[in-house]
Every structure is written in C-alpha cells, then in structure tokens.
Amino acid sequence: MGHALIVEDDEDSARMIAALVVREGHTVVCAHSIGAARRLIAMQRPDLLLLDLHLPDGSGFDLLSDPDILADTVLVLMTGQASLETSLRALRLRAADYLVKPINPQHLKSLLSRLVAPSQLRAELAEVQEQWRKTGRFGDLIGRSPPMQRVHRQMSRVAGTAVTVFIQGESGTGKELVARGVHDLSRRRDQPFLAVNCAALSAHLIESEIFGHERGSFTGAEREHRGFFERAHGGTLFLDEVTEMPLELQAKLLRVLESGTFMRGGSAQVLQTDVRIIAATNRDAGEAVTRGKLREDLLYRLNVFPIALPPLSERGEDIQLIAESFLQDLHRADGGARCFSPAALVRLGAYHWPGNVRELRNVVQRTWVMAMGSEVTEEWLPPLGGAQLSRRREAVPPRATMTGFDETVPGVLELGGSEVVVEIGTQLAEVERRVILATYESCGRNKERTAAMLGISMKTLYNRLKEYRL
C-alpha cells in the first residue's frame, strides 16, 4: 500500500482517478492547484504523484522546480496528448510514465500494478553496476570498452522511464540484448518482453502478427488472433529491423504511438494498449528516410532516446572478454575445460569481425569443436586480411585493376578463405549473385551469418535466394 497525490483541476476527473487508485489499495488525496499540492506534500510526502500538466495557477512542471521535493516519489504525468515534447520532458524528469486523457482505467490499473519506488530501482541498478565492475557483464551484455560504457549509462538512464528507445547498430552487435536489458531494469520487467523481426515476416503476415485479426477477416483466418500489441500488454515490444516494415503499416504504428490505440484486422473495435516500444535498425535511419524506407514522422516518434551500438571491431578489449565468456558457456554445456592460446587471443583481437558478436560466437563454437587438447589455438580462427592478401599475391599473378578490390590481386574478392573471380565487364547483377552464393556456401548455408557478413537484411537475402531458386 502507498500514498498517492492526484493533482488535477477537474474535480470530477480527480474523483474518478482517486476511486481507481483506492480500489488498488492505496490511500489518496487530491489537489486542484499547484499551491494546494505544495501544502499536501509538506504534510505527507507521496509515494505516487499523478500530475496534470495544465493547472489554474501554472504548469504542472512548476511543482517539480525543486528536484529534491519528490526525490523518492514515482511521478506519472497526465496530458491530453502524447506528444514528442511530453516524452522528452518525461525523460528529463525521470517520470515513470504518462497517461493520456481521458484516463483509461485499464491503463491506470496496469500502471499501478508495476509501481516500484525510485530508491528500489536505484539499488537494483547499483547491483548491476557492481556486477559489471567485477565481471564485465551488464545484464546479458559483456564489455568494458569506453563505447560500451556509454551504452550502459544510456540504458541506466532510460530504463526507469516510459519513453520510446531507438537502437541503431550493425547486424550482430546485440540490439536485442540492449532492448532486453532496458526492459529488465524497468518497472515492466515482470510483464512480457516480446521481440518481432520485421524483416523475417512477409508483408502479408506482419500486420496480422503485430495487430492481430478477427476470425474470417481474410481467407484462412479460421480463428481470432491476438497480435503482439495485445500479448505484450503491460510489458515491452521490441521491433527489430523496423525500416523493413511496409510503409502503410508504419502509419498504423505511428497512430499507436500517438494515441495508444489500435484495431485488429477486420474489426472496427478500438483497443487500448499499454506497451513500451523499443525499435531497432541496422540501417542509417536518415538514409532510410531519404530512400523512402522509413516515414520521417515515425522516425521522430521512435527516436526519442537513441542508442548507437558500436561494431565489435571498435570495442578493443571486449573481444577477448566476450570470446572467453562464450568458451565458458561451452564448458558448462558440454563439460571439459579449454582456454585460448596466446596466439589465438592475438588473432581474435586483430580480426575485423564483419559479423560482429554473432560471428564471434560462431567462431568460438567452431574452434571448440575442432580443438584437440586443452588449448584452443589459432588454427581454426578466421585468417587476417593482411595475411590472406600476402598469400594471394604470391600465388596469383596480377590482373586488370578493378575498383573496390585489392589492386595487386584485382578481380578477386576474399570470402572466408574462398574466392570469387569476377572478370571485367561482368554485369553487376551477376557479380551480386556470385558474391551472395559464395558467401552463403562459405557460411554453411547459415542465413543469419550470411546476411550479417554481406551487410544486408534477412528479407533481402531471402528474396535473392528465392530469385536464385535456393
């Protein structure tokens, strides 16, 4: 049980909200102005403050001018519109959430069910930071490098709020781990965390998967289907590769972000949703807008709190730390005890890791399988670019220069120990086909790794393989 203060100038609305809060087991007092609210706070510090932004004697933000007045109070803003400005102000004030008027009782009930005191959140965050100092782990993320320390600080700052997070980074850098970490540090951590890869769903299925559909809404819809927004109610919905979402569906997502409502396919009933959105992309978001892949207005709503994930090649000391963690995971799963040789550690640190952490994990698994003794050597690690080129210079005579490849070994593109020979004058479509197929085979027909190495989305890879009849 906690003590709540409702600051709302509309007396009928204040009574309705108070009745809902009392029903959830809290004591309540109401104030209809900033002056009255200050007097009530002086008498008893509230555990929860539901604050209207438009009051007769000023803005609700005026009540928060003293940062210490509500240091251990859960702040929830009430506003007539969930605008970008409201989101940014809520972030600066570390507001737990904001409610859009007229207040939806179900949304308020869901919010009250996950109340956690700021002091408790701070204690839990301090525990996570202490674990990071000892082990290099920040939740499921591993890394001590300066770029990752910046990411950890951003996660710590945004987790306790309700604002939308937009993660940008190359494939395989751990965008879903960051989203999961933000969820686990938030007040929503006991509610569902659902992840959907927008690139892996067909254009025909993605709307139904996200918003759901009614029975009989289209051919084959034999039963009612609850989409991700319904199943993630009260929790977090992670939209990975959001730039691959069809533009007409992006408009519907924008409407959900602005109004908190949506409709199932084939239904006229408006449903309320209480879901925090975390989106991610491996594209340059600005470029995606320019190319017509992402709506500009949707980018503004998603990009309230951006987090940029660095590629593994920029994380220095983290490479060895992550590789050894993967090795320990294999120890626990399969038994035995192995370690990397000094030469292997040097090779791991020198390699450029185009597939990022995902590629590193696959490499560690492969070397674990191939290692014969207690030591994992460099034998089965990826060859370094310089060493590859020096061997190719000795073995292959010079040919005509081709822009983008090594000038001494023109027309040859190295791919994990194999090569693709392209003659001058070859059509670009054929060059693309050869490179994709060679990479696909080099990766053991692993589509995720192939897409990561080529720097393309899973959807693009699927389309190309379908075109090549694979």
C-alpha positions in Angstrom: 0.0 0.0 0.0 1.2 3.5 -0.9 0.1 7.1 -0.5 -0.9 8.9 -3.8 -1.4 12.6 -4.5 -3.6 13.4 -7.5 -3.1 17.0 -8.9 -6.0 17.6 -11.3 -8.0 20.8 -11.7 -11.1 18.9 -13.0 -12.8 17.8 -9.8 -14.9 15.0 -11.5 -11.9 13.6 -13.2 -9.9 13.7 -10.0 -12.6 11.8 -8.1 -12.7 9.2 -10.8 -9.0 8.7 -10.8 -8.9 8.6 -6.9 -11.6 5.9 -6.9 -9.5 3.7 -9.2 -6.4 4.3 -7.1 -8.2 3.5 -3.8 -9.6 0.3 -5.4 -5.9 -0.9 -5.9 -5.2 -0.5 -2.2 -3.6 3.0 -2.0 -4.5 6.0 0.2 -5.3 9.1 -1.9 -5.5 12.9 -1.5 -6.4 15.3 -4.3 -5.2 18.9 -5.1 -6.7 21.1 -7.8 -3.9 23.6 -8.0 -0.1 23.8 -7.6 -0.4 25.8 -4.3 -2.7 23.1 -2.8 -0.4 20.4 -3.9 2.6 22.0 -2.2 0.7 22.2 1.1 -0.2 18.5 0.9 3.3 17.5 0.0 4.6 19.4 3.0 2.2 17.5 5.2 2.9 14.0 3.8 5.4 13.0 1.1 3.5 10.9 -1.5 4.8 7.6 -2.9 2.9 8.3 -6.2 2.2 11.7 -7.8 -0.3 11.8 -10.7 0.3 15.2 -12.1 -1.8 17.2 -14.6 0.3 19.5 -16.8 -2.3 22.3 -17.1 -3.5 23.8 -13.9 -5.2 27.1 -12.9 -2.1 28.6 -11.3 0.6 27.4 -13.7 2.1 24.4 -15.4 2.3 21.1 -13.6 6.1 21.2 -14.2 6.3 24.2 -11.9 5.6 21.8 -9.0 8.8 20.0 -9.9 11.1 23.0 -10.0 12.9 21.8 -6.8 14.5 18.4 -7.8 14.6 17.2 -4.2 11.0 17.8 -3.3 9.9 14.4 -4.8 13.2 12.6 -4.8 11.7 9.2 -3.9 8.2 9.7 -5.4 7.0 7.8 -8.5 6.0 10.6 -11.0 3.2 10.0 -13.6 2.3 12.8 -15.9 -1.3 13.3 -17.2 -1.7 15.0 -20.5 -4.3 15.5 -23.3 -1.8 14.4 -26.0 1.2 12.0 -26.0 3.4 14.5 -27.9 7.1 14.2 -28.5 7.6 17.2 -26.2 5.8 15.4 -23.4 8.0 12.4 -23.9 11.2 14.4 -23.8 10.0 16.3 -20.6 9.0 13.0 -19.0 12.5 11.7 -19.8 14.3 14.7 -18.3 12.1 14.4 -15.1 12.6 10.6 -14.9 8.8 10.2 -15.0 7.8 6.6 -14.6 5.1 7.0 -17.2 2.5 9.4 -18.6 -1.3 8.9 -19.1 -3.2 10.3 -22.0 -6.6 11.9 -21.1 -9.3 10.8 -20.8 -7.6 8.3 -18.5 -8.2 4.7 -19.5 -9.0 2.7 -16.3 -7.3 -0.4 -17.5 -4.1 1.5 -18.4 -4.1 3.1 -14.9 -4.6 -0.2 -13.2 -1.8 -1.7 -15.2 0.5 1.2 -14.2 -0.4 0.9 -10.5 0.4 -2.9 -10.6 4.0 -2.2 -11.5 4.9 0.6 -9.2 8.4 0.4 -7.9 10.0 3.1 -5.7 12.8 5.0 -7.3 15.0 4.0 -4.4 14.5 0.4 -5.2 15.3 0.9 -8.9 18.5 2.8 -7.8 19.5 -0.1 -5.6 18.9 -2.7 -8.3 20.9 -0.6 -10.8 23.8 -0.3 -8.3 23.8 -4.1 -8.0 24.0 -4.4 -11.8 26.8 -1.8 -12.0 28.7 -3.7 -9.2 28.5 -6.9 -11.2 29.8 -5.1 -14.3 32.8 -3.8 -12.3 33.6 -7.4 -11.1 32.8 -9.4 -14.3 32.4 -7.1 -17.2 28.8 -8.1 -17.5 26.0 -5.5 -17.6 22.9 -7.8 -17.6 23.4 -10.0 -20.6 25.8 -7.6 -22.3 29.5 -8.1 -21.9 32.0 -5.3 -22.3 34.3 -2.8 -20.5 35.3 -0.7 -23.5 34.5 3.1 -23.5 31.9 2.8 -26.3 30.0 0.1 -24.3 30.3 2.1 -21.0 28.4 4.9 -22.8 25.7 2.4 -23.9 25.5 1.1 -20.2 25.0 4.7 -19.0 22.2 5.3 -21.6 20.5 2.1 -20.6 20.6 3.0 -16.9 19.2 6.5 -17.6 16.3 5.4 -19.8 15.2 2.2 -18.2 13.2 3.8 -15.4 11.2 5.9 -17.8 8.5 5.1 -20.3 9.9 6.8 -23.4 10.5 5.1 -26.7 14.0 3.8 -27.4 15.6 3.6 -30.9 18.7 1.4 -31.2 20.9 1.6 -34.2 23.8 -0.7 -35.0 25.2 -3.3 -37.4 23.7 -6.8 -37.5 25.1 -9.0 -34.8 26.0 -6.2 -32.4 23.4 -7.1 -29.8 20.5 -4.8 -30.3 18.0 -7.3 -28.8 20.2 -7.7 -25.7 20.2 -4.0 -25.2 16.4 -3.9 -25.5 16.1 -6.8 -23.1 18.4 -5.1 -20.7 16.3 -1.9 -20.7 13.2 -4.0 -20.1 14.8 -5.9 -17.2 15.8 -2.7 -15.5 12.4 -1.1 -15.9 9.2 -1.3 -13.9 7.8 -3.5 -16.6 10.3 -6.3 -16.0 7.6 -8.7 -14.6 5.5 -8.2 -17.7 6.1 -9.8 -21.2 9.0 -8.9 -23.4 8.2 -9.8 -27.0 10.6 -9.4 -29.9 9.5 -9.3 -33.6 11.9 -9.2 -36.5 10.1 -7.1 -39.1 12.4 -8.3 -41.9 11.7 -12.0 -41.2 7.9 -11.7 -41.7 6.2 -11.5 -45.1 4.3 -8.3 -46.0 1.1 -10.3 -45.9 1.7 -11.6 -42.3 3.3 -8.8 -40.5 0.2 -6.7 -39.9 -1.7 -9.7 -38.5 1.2 -10.7 -36.3 1.6 -7.2 -34.8 -2.0 -6.1 -34.6 -3.9 -9.4 -34.7 -7.1 -10.2 -36.7 -10.6 -11.3 -36.3 -11.9 -14.6 -37.4 -13.0 -14.5 -41.0 -11.2 -11.2 -41.7 -9.3 -12.8 -44.7 -9.1 -16.2 -46.4 -7.6 -18.7 -44.0 -8.4 -16.7 -40.8 -10.2 -19.5 -39.1 -9.9 -18.1 -35.6 -9.3 -14.9 -33.7 -5.6 -14.0 -33.4 -4.1 -11.7 -30.7 -1.2 -9.7 -32.1 2.0 -8.6 -30.4 0.4 -5.4 -29.0 -2.1 -7.4 -27.1 0.2 -10.2 -25.9 2.8 -7.7 -24.7 0.3 -5.6 -22.7 1.9 -4.1 -19.7 5.4 -5.0 -21.0 7.8 -4.2 -23.8 7.5 -4.8 -27.6 10.8 -4.9 -29.4 10.5 -4.1 -33.2 13.7 -5.2 -34.8 14.6 -4.0 -38.3 11.7 -1.6 -38.2 12.8 0.0 -41.5 11.8 -3.2 -43.2 8.1 -2.7 -42.1 5.8 -1.8 -45.0 5.0 2.0 -45.2 1.3 1.5 -44.8 2.0 -0.5 -41.6 4.3 2.3 -40.4 1.4 4.7 -40.5 -0.6 2.4 -38.2 2.4 2.1 -35.8 2.6 5.8 -35.7 -1.1 6.0 -34.7 -0.5 3.6 -31.8 2.5 5.6 -30.6 0.4 8.8 -30.7 -2.9 7.6 -29.3 -2.2 4.3 -27.5 -5.0 2.6 -29.5 -5.2 0.2 -32.4 -7.7 -2.1 -34.2 -7.4 -5.8 -35.1 -7.6 -6.7 -38.8 -11.2 -7.0 -39.8 -12.5 -5.3 -36.7 -14.0 -1.8 -36.0 -13.4 -2.1 -32.2 -10.7 0.3 -30.9 -8.4 -1.4 -28.4 -6.2 0.3 -25.8 -2.6 -0.8 -25.4 -0.1 -0.3 -22.6 3.1 -1.3 -24.3 6.6 0.3 -24.3 8.1 0.3 -27.8 11.8 -0.3 -28.4 12.7 -0.2 -32.1 16.0 -1.1 -33.8 17.6 -1.0 -37.3 20.9 -1.9 -38.9 20.4 0.8 -41.5 21.3 4.5 -41.3 17.9 5.9 -40.2 18.3 9.2 -42.0 19.3 7.4 -45.2 16.3 5.1 -44.8 14.0 8.2 -44.7 15.7 9.6 -47.8 15.2 6.3 -49.7 11.6 6.1 -48.7 12.1 3.1 -46.4 11.1 4.9 -43.2 8.5 7.5 -42.6 10.0 10.7 -41.3 7.2 11.4 -38.8 7.6 7.8 -37.5 11.4 8.3 -37.1 10.7 11.4 -34.9 8.4 9.4 -32.7 10.8 6.4 -32.4 14.0 8.4 -32.0 13.1 10.0 -28.6 16.0 8.3 -26.9 18.6 7.0 -29.5 21.3 4.4 -28.5 24.1 3.7 -31.0 25.7 0.3 -30.7 29.4 0.2 -31.8 30.6 -2.6 -34.1 32.8 -5.3 -32.4 35.9 -4.0 -34.3 35.7 -0.8 -32.3 35.4 -2.5 -28.9 39.1 -3.5 -28.4 39.5 -5.4 -25.1 35.9 -6.6 -25.2 36.7 -9.1 -28.0 38.8 -11.3 -25.7 36.3 -10.9 -22.8 33.3 -12.0 -24.9 35.2 -14.9 -26.5 36.3 -16.2 -23.2 32.7 -15.9 -21.9 31.4 -17.9 -24.9 34.1 -20.5 -24.1 32.9 -20.7 -20.5 29.3 -21.2 -21.7 30.5 -24.2 -23.8 32.3 -25.6 -20.7 29.1 -25.5 -18.8 27.1 -27.0 -21.6 29.4 -29.8 -22.8 31.9 -30.2 -19.9 35.7 -30.1 -20.3 37.9 -27.1 -19.8 39.8 -25.3 -22.5 41.5 -21.9 -22.9 42.7 -19.8 -25.8 46.4 -19.9 -26.6 48.2 -16.5 -26.6 48.5 -16.6 -30.4 44.7 -17.2 -30.6 44.0 -14.2 -28.4 46.2 -12.1 -30.6 44.3 -13.3 -33.7 40.9 -12.7 -32.1 41.9 -9.1 -31.3 43.3 -8.4 -34.7 40.5 -9.8 -36.8 37.9 -7.2 -38.1 34.7 -9.2 -37.3 32.3 -8.1 -40.1 29.6 -10.3 -38.5 30.2 -8.7 -35.1 29.4 -10.6 -31.9 27.2 -13.1 -33.7 30.2 -14.1 -35.9 32.5 -14.3 -32.8 30.1 -16.7 -31.1 30.0 -18.9 -34.2 33.8 -18.9 -34.5 34.3 -19.8 -30.8 31.9 -22.7 -31.2 33.7 -24.0 -34.3 37.1 -23.7 -32.7 35.8 -25.5 -29.6 34.6 -28.4 -31.7 37.9 -28.6 -33.7 40.3 -28.2 -30.7 42.0 -31.5 -29.8 43.6 -30.7 -26.5 43.0 -28.3 -23.6 44.1 -25.3 -25.6 42.2 -23.6 -28.4 44.8 -22.4 -31.0 44.6 -20.0 -33.9 44.4 -22.9 -36.5 40.6 -22.7 -36.9 40.3 -18.9 -36.4 39.5 -16.6 -39.4 42.6 -15.6 -41.3 43.7 -12.0 -41.0 43.1 -9.8 -44.1 46.8 -8.9 -44.5 47.9 -12.5 -44.2 45.3 -13.5 -46.8 46.4 -10.9 -49.2 50.1 -11.7 -48.9 49.4 -15.3 -49.7 47.2 -14.3 -52.7 50.0 -12.0 -54.0 52.4 -14.9 -54.0 50.0 -17.4 -55.6 48.1 -15.3 -58.2 49.6 -13.2 -61.0 48.4 -9.6 -61.4 45.3 -8.9 -63.5 43.5 -5.8 -64.6 42.6 -3.4 -61.8 39.0 -3.5 -60.5 37.8 -0.7 -58.2 37.0 -1.9 -54.7 39.3 -4.9 -54.7 43.0 -5.3 -53.9 44.9 -3.6 -56.7 47.6 -6.3 -56.8 45.0 -9.1 -56.9 42.3 -7.5 -59.0 39.0 -9.2 -59.7 39.3 -11.5 -56.6 37.1 -11.0 -53.6 38.2 -12.9 -50.5 35.4 -14.6 -48.6 36.4 -16.6 -45.5 39.2 -18.5 -47.3 37.4 -18.9 -50.7 37.4 -16.6 -53.6 35.1 -15.2 -56.2 36.8 -14.3 -59.6 35.0 -11.6 -61.5 36.1 -10.6 -65.0 36.0 -7.0 -66.2 32.7 -6.3 -67.9 30.6 -8.8 -65.8 27.2 -7.4 -65.2 26.6 -6.1 -61.7 23.6 -8.4 -61.2 25.8 -11.4 -61.9 28.6 -10.1 -59.6 26.0 -9.8 -56.8 24.7 -13.3 -57.5 28.2 -14.8 -57.3 29.1 -13.0 -54.1 25.8 -13.9 -52.3 26.0 -17.5 -53.3 29.7 -17.8 -52.4 29.1 -16.2 -49.0 26.1 -18.4 -48.4 28.1 -21.6 -49.0 31.1 -20.2 -47.0 28.7 -19.7 -44.1 27.5 -23.3 -44.3 24.1 -22.0 -45.6 23.5 -20.1 -42.4 21.2 -17.3 -43.5 21.7 -15.1 -40.4 25.5 -15.1 -40.7 25.4 -14.7 -44.5 23.2 -11.6 -44.1 25.5 -10.2 -41.4 28.6 -10.7 -43.5 27.0 -9.1 -46.5 25.5 -6.2 -44.5 22.0 -6.8 -45.9 18.7 -7.6 -44.2 17.3 -11.1 -43.8 14.4 -10.1 -46.0 16.8 -9.1 -48.9 18.7 -12.3 -48.5 15.5 -14.4 -48.6 14.4 -12.5 -51.7 17.7 -13.1 -53.5 17.9 -16.8 -52.7 14.3 -17.2 -53.8 15.3 -15.4 -57.1 18.2 -17.8 -57.5 15.8 -20.7 -56.7 17.5 -21.8 -53.5 
